[in-house]
């Protein structure tokens, strides 16, 4: 154990003298300045030392602030504990469980407080890490609560540590109610715990100048009563003013009702299909039987926000068009409420504030769907831990539909339904994967937002865009087919790009005729009396498949080599002219490597044990 300060009692701490307090304050300020210089070296200074912030628990007693330093590949965390009990756990895990988690723990044995880098095994038992990679920089009590300032590198090369990478990170936390004699005395199964999803590695993108004639419009929930259940998707229909001319959205930001910051998980604004002159007004759960069917045709994304995200800015010469001829006046707001404590009686008027201009910019932004067609011919067998489906935007489609100067993708929103666990889109050129458009190795269907890319990706005629989704169906007993239903699956990347083209959907699916050959093969080699007959629907045929290893492997092989049906569609849903059925799979001879931790040849010596924490203030 490395004692960097004298042991202190957890409660009833002696008050320091004025001279001691001044010394402690001076030390804390000096340490903090050094931290910020190191954290922000080589990047533009943000508007605050910790530009990103989320509440961790539904009651707001734990709050996390952080900043990202790409030059040093490290994150500085500041954790505010408003109501300190006997300690807490905070960390990261693959899917948000407290087992097999990478943790920092603040605890007391009744006399002394400690801070340590730890991990939990598959049984939930806590162990002190032999390599202390979370470095405590400051522990300070204030009128708001206890502030813990600590840092960690993206990659530590410690097998017990989580590799922080682009995409979703599942943060976990738990509260210790009583002192413990050692970390090993803690078992996570006995703790009150929770999780929060966030993108930690935010891109450093400069804020563009906004036009002087900026107008705003708020699309908000109408003072609804948040249901006292864990998950609610609330839908609300509103409309633009009559004779609303074409404008460009140049920025949007969240509006979250004060006090509901931990309940409002994510929000999206959709524009309805222009072919419907009237969309019925509605305010209620999105899965309500009273929801009008026409709400299903409100799918054109205008804005998407998720917890931890800041305002979204379009590039300086780009705007998203809405209003005017050929555009629907009707908008659908969808708010996801995450209420694990089932809090009752909370009212909410959260939504999204759109900033727009009548001075149209040089480029219209476009939104293009990549991935798989919504069809049952693409299916995932049951009891699969990591089954992959892949959709293509082929060279034939981009050659026909994209301008010679190409398009430039600046943002992306990945989307699956409930079994999606990983999504990636890569750009291939001349048979070689050359660039990742967007990748989320820890994707969660419960955390979807439009994410700005760290680097604009340019796509030219003849390029191929390949979108792959990995699914987990271990808890399902029947095949999961593609489709619109929440228990069906999707694999989509909505890419935001400029300049806008006529190409709105570039997706694929296995050729249906070859799938029927698969079903005939299943019948031929199966000893049971099953019906995979062509006169029944594809969904029913998949229900009849006995999922032995042969049938699983054959389906996986089928998806990997047979021809595809391409949907190379205009915004009118009409395909570009050409032959699109029974198209060969794009030939890719070299692929990009998966991201992996970079281990330096030598690392700075880390503490061998926990840090003794002085809760009176100053550096821990």
N, C-alpha and C positions, 0 to 999 in steps of 0.2 A: 504494500500500500504506500502510495506517495502522498504524504501529508504536506500540502502546500500552505496550510494555515492551521492554527491551533484548533483542536476539537471544540465544537460548539454544541450546545443543546439545541434540539429541534424547535422548542418553544421557549418563551420567557428569556430571550436573548438579552444580555446586558447591553445598555446603551453606551456607545463609544463616547469618549471625550470629544470636545470641539476640535482639538488638534488631530486626534485620530480620525475623526470624521472627514476633516479637510484633506488629510493625507489619502484616505480611502477614495474620496471623490476625485482627487487629482489623478490617482492611479487608474481609476475606472475610465475617466475621460481620455487619458493617454492611450490606454489599451484599446478603447473603442475607435479612436482616430487611426491607430495603426491597422486595426482590423479593416476599416473602410478603405484605407489606401491600398491594402493588399487585395481586397475583394474587388475593387473597381478599377484596378490598374489596367490600362490599355483599353478601356471602354468609356463611352460617354456617361457622365454621372447621371443617375436617375433623379427623379424629383424628390426622393427621400432615400435614406439609407436602406430601408426595406420596402421596395415598391410593391411587393406582393403580400397579400394577407388573406387568410381564411379563418372562420371559426371552426374548431374541431368538433365540439360536442353540441348537441341541439340546444342546450341551455346557455351556451356562450361562456362557460367558465374556463375553457381552454381556447386560446387563440394563437395562431401561428403566423409569423412574419418571416419573410426570407428575401435574399438577393442571390443572384447568380453571377459568378465570375468565370467566363469562358477562358480568359488567358491563364488563370491558375487552376481551372477545372475543379472548382470547389463551390459549395453552397454554405452561406452563413444563415443559420436559423436563429430566430428569437422567439421563444415560447413564453407566453404569458399565462401564468397559473393564478386565476383569481381567488380560488378557495383551496389553499393547500391543506391537505390532510396528512397522511403519513408518507406520501410520495407518489410517483407516477411513472408510467412506462410510455415511451413514444418511439415510433420507428416505422419501418416499411416491411411489407411482405408481398409475395407474388400476387395474391388475390384478395388480400385484406383480412387474413386470419391472424390471430395472435400466436399460432403455432408456426414453427419454421420462420420466425420473424427476426429481422435485424433491429436491435433496440438500443435506446439509451434509457437508463433507469436512474431516477433520483429516489433514494430511500434513506431511512434512518433505522438504527438499531435501538433507538430510545435515548441515546446519548449523543451520537455523532451522525451528521448527515453526509451522504456520499453521492457522487455522480460517476457512473461507469458505462462503458460500452459493453453490451451483452447480446445474447441471442437465445431464442427458445427452440427446443427440439420438437420433434413431431408429437410428443406427449404433452407439450406445453410447459415443460420444466425450463427454468431460467438458468443460464450459465454466464459467468463473466468471460468476456472475450480475451484471449491471450494477447491480442493485438488491439490496443485502445485507439481506434480511429476517429471516434467522435471526440473532439477537443473542446473542453469547457473553457470559455474565455471570460465569462462573467456571470455571477449570480447575485441578483440585487433585489431587495424588498423595497416596494414603493407603496403608495396609497392604493394603487390599482391591484397589486398582488405581487407575486414573485416573477421576475424576468430572468430567464435562463438564456444566455447567449453562447452558442456553440457552433462549430463548423465541421464539415466533412467533405472529403474529396468525392468526385463522381465515382471514381474507381479506386478501391483500396488494395485489391489483389488478396484480400482476406476471404477465404471460402465461406466464412460465416456472415459476410457483409453483402448487402443488396447492391447491385450494380445500377447506379442511377443513370438512366438514359432518356432519350426523347420519348414522349408519349405519356400515357397515364401512369401515375404512381399511386399505389394504395397505401395511405398513411393509417397506422393503427395507434391506438392509445388505450390506456387503462389507468385506473386510480387505485392507489394502495390505501386501505383504510386503517391499517395497524402497522406499527413498527415490526421489522423482521430482523433476525439475527444475522442472516446472510441472504444473498441473492438466491441461492439454491433452495431456500425455504419458500420461494414464491412459485406458485403454479398458476398459469394464466386461466385455467378453467374456473378458478374461484373468484375471478376479478370482474368488476363492472367495466366493460370495454366497449369500443366503438371503432368505426373506420370512416375515413374521408378520402375521396378521390380528387386528384389534382394533377395538373401538368406543372412539375417543378422547374423544368428547364425551359423557361420562357425565352423566346428570341429577343435579342436586343435590336429593336427596330426604331428608328427615329420617327417622331410624330410629324406628319406632313402639315403644311400650312392649310388652314381651313378658309373657305371663301367668306367674303364680307357679307354676302346676302344670305347667310345661313338661316334656315328655318328649322323648327323642331316639331315633332309629332310624337305623342306618347301613346303607346299601345299597352293598356294595363288591364289587369283583372278588376272587375267591378266590385271591390270590397267583399270578396267571397269569404265564407267560413271554411277554413282549412279542415278537411275531414280528419277525424281522430284515428287514422290508420297509417301504417308505415309508408306506403307508396300511393301517391295519387298523381295522375296526369289530368290537368284541368284544361279544357278547351273553351275559348271565348271568341266569338265572331264580332268583328267591328268592320266599319267601312270608311273609305276615303270620302272626302267631300265631293259633291256632284261637280262635274266639269273640272275635276282635278287634272291639270295638264301634266305632261311628262316632266319628271324631275330626276335628279341623280341623288341617291343616298351616298354620302361621303364618309359617314361615321355613325356608329350607334353605340349605346352604352346601357348597362342595366339600371333599372330602378327597383330597389328592394325595400319593401316596407320595413321601417325600423323595428327591431325586435324579432324579425323573421329571417335574419341573415343566415341562420343555420338550418332553416327549413326549406328555403327556396334553393333547389339544387341546380336546375338548369331551365332555360326558357328558349323558345323558338318562335319566330314570326314567319308565317307562310302567306303567300298570295294565292288566291283561288284561281281556278282555270277560267280563262276569259269567255269560254263558250256558254257559261251559265250567267244569265242576266241577273238572277236573284239567287242569293245564298241565304237560307233561313238563319235568323239570329239565334244564338245558342250560348248558354253559359252553364257548364256542368262537367262532370267527369268524362274524359275522352272515350271511355269504354261503356258509357251509359247507353241503355237500350233506347233512350229518348233522343239520342244524337241523330240529327238528320243525315241521311246518306250522302248528301252533297258535300259534307265536310271532308269526306275522303278525297275530294278533288281539289283540296286546298293544300298543295304539296310543294309549291315553288318557294324555296327558302329565300327570305329577305334578311333575316338576322338569326343568329344562334349564339347563346351565351351559356357558360357553365361556371360553377363555383370556382373562384380563384382567378377568373379571367378579368381583364380590364377592358377598356373601351376598344372597339375594333375600328381601325382606320383603313380606308381604301387608299391605294397609291395615289400620288398627287394629281395625276392626269387621268384618273379612272373613277367612274361612278357606277352604281347599280341602278338601272332605270326602273322606275315604277310610276304608274299613272299614265294618262293619255290614251289615245286610240289603241285597241288591241290588248289592253291591260285590264284586269279585273279590279273593280273598286273594293272588293271584299278581302279582308285579311283575317287569318286565324292565329290567335295567340295560344301557345301551348306551354303550360308551366308544370314542371315536375316538382312536387313537394315530397321531401324525404323527412318523415316524421317517426323515427324509430321508437321514441318514447310515447307516441300516440297522444300528444298534447291536445287538449280539447279547448274549444272556445277562441281560437286565434283567428283573427280576421286579416285578410291580405289584399293589397292592391298593387302587387309587384308587376313589372312588365319591362318593356324596352323603349328607350327614347331614341327615335330616328332623327338624325341630322341630315338635312337635304338642301339642295340648291336648285333654282330654276336656271342657273347658268350652267348649261350642260358642258361636261368635260370632254376632252379629246376622244376618250375611249369609253364605250359601254363595257361594263364587266359582264362576263358570261358565266353561267354555271352549267357544268357538264357532268352527266352521270357516267361513271366508269364501273366496271365489275360484271356482275351476273344479272341476267334477265330474271324478273320475278316469275319463275315457272317451276312447277313440281318436278320437272325432269332433272333438276339438280337437287340431290338429296344426301343426307348424312345418316348412315346407319346408327342404330341405338348402341349404347354402351361404348362409345368411342371417346378417348381422352384428347385426341388431337387430330381430327380429320380435316383435310385441306380441300377447299374448292377454289378454282381459279377462273376468272373471267378476263376476256381480252378486248382491247380496242386495237384492231389490226392495222397493219401498214396500208392495206387496201382502202380502209375507211379514212385514215388520216390523209392519205395521198389525194383522195377525192374531195374531202371536206375542209381541209385547213388551207389557209392562204400561204403563198410561198415564203412570206416573212415569219410564219409560224404563230403560235400563241404562247402566252407567258403565264404560267400558273403561280399564283402568289399565296393562295390559301387552300385549305382542304378540310372536309368534314367526313370522317369515316363513319360507316353505319352498318350494323347488323342487328339482329334481334337477340333473344335471350341466351343463345348458346355460343355466341361469338366470343373468342378469347384473344385473337390476334388478327390484325389487318395490315397489309402492306401493299403499296402500289409502286412499281418500278418502271422506269423508262428504258426501253431497249432500242438500239439503233444498229442497223446492219448486222443483226444477229447477236449483238452483245448487250447485256445489261450495263447501262452507263451511269445511272443516277437513281437514287431513291426519291420519289415524290413525297411520300409520307409513310411513316411506319409507326405502329403502336404495338409493341410486344406484349404489353399488359392491358390491352384494350378491355373496356367494360361497356356493355350496352347501356348501362345506367349513367354514363358520363360522356355526353356527346357535345362537342362544341366546334365551331369553325376555328381552325388554328392557322395563324399566319406561319408561312414557311420561313425558315432561317435564310433560305436562298431561293430566289425566283427560278423556276424550272421552265426552260423553253422547249416546246414540242414542235417539230417540223413535219411537213408532209413525208410520209413513209416511215415515221416512227411508230413504235408499238408501246402501248401502255398495258401493263399486266397487274391485275389486282387479285391478291390471294387472301382468303379468310380461313382461319383455323377455328374449329368448333369443338366444344366439349358436350357430348350427349350421354355422359355416364349415368345420369339419373333418368334417362328416358328408355322406355321399353319398345317404342315403335320408331320407325324411320322418321326423320324430320325433313319435310320437303320444302322447296322454295315457294314463296308466296307472300301475300300482304299480311296475313294473320300473325299475331304476336307469337303464336306457337309454331309458326312456320319460320323460314329463315330468309335472310337477305345477305348480300355481299356487295356493298356500294361504297364508292368514294365520290362525294360531290366536290369536284374541283372548281375553284373560283379563279378565273383567268381573264385576260384581255389580249387583243380586242375580241369582242363577241362575234361568233360565227353562227351559221345556221345549224351546226352540229350541237345537239343538246343531249343526245344519249348514244353512247358507244359501248355496247355490252354484248355479251355472248352467252350461249348455253350449249350443252351437248346436243348434237343432232338427234331429234326424237326417233328417227328410224333406227339408229344404232342402239338406242336405249331399248327398243323392242327386241332387238337381237339379243341383248343381255337378258331380258326376261325369258325369252325362249330357251336360252342356255341354262338359266336357273331351273326351269321346268324339266329340262332334259337330264340334268345331273342330280336332281333332288329326289330322294326316295319317298318323301312325304307327299300326300295328296294336297297340293296347293294350287291356287289359281292365279297365275300371272298372265291373264288372258288379255289380248289387245282390245276386246270389246268393253273392258272395264277401264276406269280412269287410271291415270298414271299413279295418283295418290293411293288408290286401292291396290294397284299392283305392288307398290312398295310395301304396303301393309302385309301382303301375302308372302313376301320373301322371308325364308328362314335364314336368320343372320348367322350362318356359320362362317368360319374363316375363309373358305373358298369364295362364297358370295361377296364377302366384304372386299377381299383382295381383287376380285374381278371387277367390281364397281369402281374401285380406286384406279385400276388399270384403264378401264374404259374412259374415265374422265381425263386420263393423262395422254391419250393418243388418238382418239377417234375425231372425225371432223366436227366442226361447230356450226351453229346457226348464228349469224351476226345480225345485230340490230344497230345499224348505222343510220340514226334517225334525226330528222329535223325537229324543230320545236312543235311542229304541227303533228308529230307522231308518225309522219310519213317517212319511209326509208329513202335514202338517196338512191338514185337510179343505179341498177347493177344487180349482179347475182350474189346473194348473201347466204344462201343455204349450202350446207355441206362444204364449208370452207375449211381448208387445212389449218391446223394449229400453227401459229407463228413459230418459226425455227429460231431457237435461242441456243447458241453454242457455248456461251460463257455467262456465268451468273456472278452477282456481287456477293461478297461474304457477309454473313450476319455480323452485327456489331458485337464486339467482345471487349472485356476490360483490358486496358493497356497497362501492363505491369512494368514499372521502371526497374532498371538494373539494380538500383539500391534505393532504399527508402530511409527517411529520417526515423530515428529511434522513437518509438511511441512508449507512453507510460506502461508499466507492467501491471498496474493495478488501478483501482478506482481513485478518484480525486476526492479529498475531504472538502466539503463545501462550507464556506462561511456565509451563512444566511443573513448576516448583518449588513452585507453590501461588499463591493469590491470584487476583485478577481477570485474565482473559485479555484 
